[in-house]
Amino acid sequence: MSALAGKRILLIIGGGIAAYKCLDLIRRLKERGAGVTPVMTRAAAEFVTPLSVGALAANRVYSDLFDREDEQDVGHIRLAREHGLVVVAPATADRMARLAGGLAEDLAGAILLATRAPVLMAPAMNPAMWEHPATRRNLARLGEDGVRFVGPGTGEMAEKGEAGVGRMAEPLEIVAAAEAILSPKERPLAGLSAVVTSGPTHEPIDPVRYIANRSSGRQGHAIAAALRDAGADVTLVSGPVTLPDPQGVSVRHVETAAEMLSAVEASLPADIAVFVAAVADWRVAAESLRKIKKTAEGPPSLALAENPDILATIGHHAKRPGLVVGFAAETDDLLANARNKLERKGADAILANDVSPEGGVMGGSDNTIRLVTADGVEEWPKLAKDAAAGRLAGWIAARLGRSVRK
Ligand SMILES: Cc1cc2nc3c(=O)[nH]c(=O)nc-3n(C[C@H](O)[C@H](O)[C@H](O)COP(=O)(O)O)c2cc1C
């Protein structure tokens, strides 16, 4: 049975040549048992008629935000809420820009802002429009906001002699993407709580200066998202990063190592702890409350004090989570250091990664990890940080005896 059976899908049809494919899309969705509510933009009605859309959907076609009858009960909010998935096909460059900018001047825009359902966009446009920096920006922004995309593909354009990326995904590809979104997910960590740290810490020298490191938070944030996807209730304690907060995760923002430790302790008890943050080992012993001035006596000397060791503290804590995982960012003697940390810090596993500058791990998008436990070492291939996070979530589930159903 299709994951679409019995689901209500709101289909926003945009004003592009590919709008004609929506007639087939409606048919395919209905064949799989979905109910389809069509919303047509003003431009869409220039390409396909509401009559054929409504007849195929066997449903009323909505198009006007200011419809007196429909809006008696604020119909656009009702439409936004009553559906399990919103599909936008074709998603024009203009529609992507409007949603990226949070605009809601027509019915489609108002629904897209008001809905809490997943949104799947099937972009279709001329290759030059698709490649335009503005469209690239909007695509990235929408991705950060949680919008999913299918296509576009490569092929002949309606414009004579033009070909390239911009062709709308075929109706069956859109159906498959919708099914993937609506399929029940494996949630092996459902019912468990996790605390994850991410990013660098900033240790103040004076009100304007601080000691920091190159951690971007990408790996930690990806792990928080992967544990969330696996069903865990996740608290992410993040140092200063430029990444957006992952959705569906409770985020505590901190600056210093001491604040990070307090926030972690405040999130206990937890079943799982994964310490990914690059916590400064030292802070300035006596932070100056005023900006340190240049003087004739030469540069100031900074006395350092040791920061709390978050992994070791939690690894030996009265409220120690059942599973404690740490990261060891090393430039030398990777494995020996990781094995040593495992015992000393009371961790169940250390993910050792080589952060020598030539590897580009700190701040980069990939990671090559060795997972060190009391049982031995597992060498993972070089993986994108998202993929490494997914693999770790799978390892945690298996370790806790919550293997994924086959
Ligand atoms: C003949 C024609 C074809 C068009 N095809 C596309 C297209 O494929 N993709 C696109 O992004 N815009 C296309 N446009 C421009 C959109 O119709 C226009 O940007 C409109 O404002 C989109 O509004 P909507 O997203 O609310 O439907 C086309 C315009 C015309 C006149």
Ligand as a Chemical Component Dictionary entry (heavy atoms), coordinates in Angstrom:
data_LIG
# 
_chem_comp.id                   LIG 
_chem_comp.type                 NON-POLYMER 
_chem_comp.pdbx_formal_charge   0 
_chem_comp.three_letter_code    LIG 
# 
loop_
_chem_comp_atom.comp_id 
_chem_comp_atom.atom_id 
_chem_comp_atom.alt_atom_id 
_chem_comp_atom.type_symbol 
_chem_comp_atom.charge 
_chem_comp_atom.model_Cartn_x 
_chem_comp_atom.model_Cartn_y 
_chem_comp_atom.model_Cartn_z 
_chem_comp_atom.pdbx_ordinal 
LIG C1  C1  C 0 4.920 31.747 -21.006 1  
LIG C2  C2  C 0 5.483 31.876 -19.601 2  
LIG C3  C3  C 0 6.139 30.811 -19.055 3  
LIG C4  C4  C 0 6.684 30.896 -17.781 4  
LIG N1  N1  N 0 7.343 29.823 -17.247 5  
LIG C5  C5  C 0 7.923 29.918 -16.038 6  
LIG C6  C6  C 0 8.637 28.826 -15.503 7  
LIG O1  O1  O 0 8.721 27.731 -16.071 8  
LIG N2  N2  N 0 9.236 28.969 -14.290 9  
LIG C7  C7  C 0 9.176 30.145 -13.615 10 
LIG O2  O2  O 0 9.782 30.213 -12.553 11 
LIG N3  N3  N 0 8.477 31.188 -14.071 12 
LIG C8  C8  C 0 7.845 31.106 -15.278 13 
LIG N4  N4  N 0 7.148 32.183 -15.764 14 
LIG C9  C9  C 0 7.017 33.405 -14.936 15 
LIG C10 C10 C 0 5.947 33.224 -13.854 16 
LIG O3  O3  O 0 4.690 32.940 -14.445 17 
LIG C11 C11 C 0 5.856 34.481 -13.000 18 
LIG O4  O4  O 0 7.090 34.682 -12.333 19 
LIG C12 C12 C 0 4.733 34.429 -11.979 20 
LIG O5  O5  O 0 4.808 35.599 -11.175 21 
LIG C13 C13 C 0 4.793 33.195 -11.100 22 
LIG O6  O6  O 0 3.810 33.290 -10.110 23 
LIG P1  P1  P 0 3.368 32.055 -9.201  24 
LIG O7  O7  O 0 4.581 31.450 -8.660  25 
LIG O8  O8  O 0 2.501 32.687 -8.161  26 
LIG O9  O9  O 0 2.582 31.138 -10.045 27 
LIG C14 C14 C 0 6.563 32.103 -17.046 28 
LIG C15 C15 C 0 5.861 33.177 -17.610 29 
LIG C16 C16 C 0 5.335 33.069 -18.866 30 
LIG C17 C17 C 0 4.601 34.233 -19.438 31 
# 
loop_
_chem_comp_bond.comp_id 
_chem_comp_bond.atom_id_1 
_chem_comp_bond.atom_id_2 
_chem_comp_bond.value_order 
_chem_comp_bond.pdbx_ordinal 
LIG C1  C2  SING 1  
LIG C2  C3  SING 2  
LIG C2  C16 DOUB 3  
LIG C3  C4  DOUB 4  
LIG C4  N1  SING 5  
LIG C4  C14 SING 6  
LIG N1  C5  DOUB 7  
LIG C5  C6  SING 8  
LIG C5  C8  SING 9  
LIG C6  O1  DOUB 10 
LIG C6  N2  SING 11 
LIG N2  C7  SING 12 
LIG C7  O2  DOUB 13 
LIG C7  N3  SING 14 
LIG N3  C8  DOUB 15 
LIG C8  N4  SING 16 
LIG N4  C9  SING 17 
LIG N4  C14 SING 18 
LIG C9  C10 SING 19 
LIG C10 O3  SING 20 
LIG C10 C11 SING 21 
LIG C11 O4  SING 22 
LIG C11 C12 SING 23 
LIG C12 O5  SING 24 
LIG C12 C13 SING 25 
LIG C13 O6  SING 26 
LIG O6  P1  SING 27 
LIG P1  O7  DOUB 28 
LIG P1  O8  SING 29 
LIG P1  O9  SING 30 
LIG C14 C15 DOUB 31 
LIG C15 C16 SING 32 
LIG C16 C17 SING 33 
# 
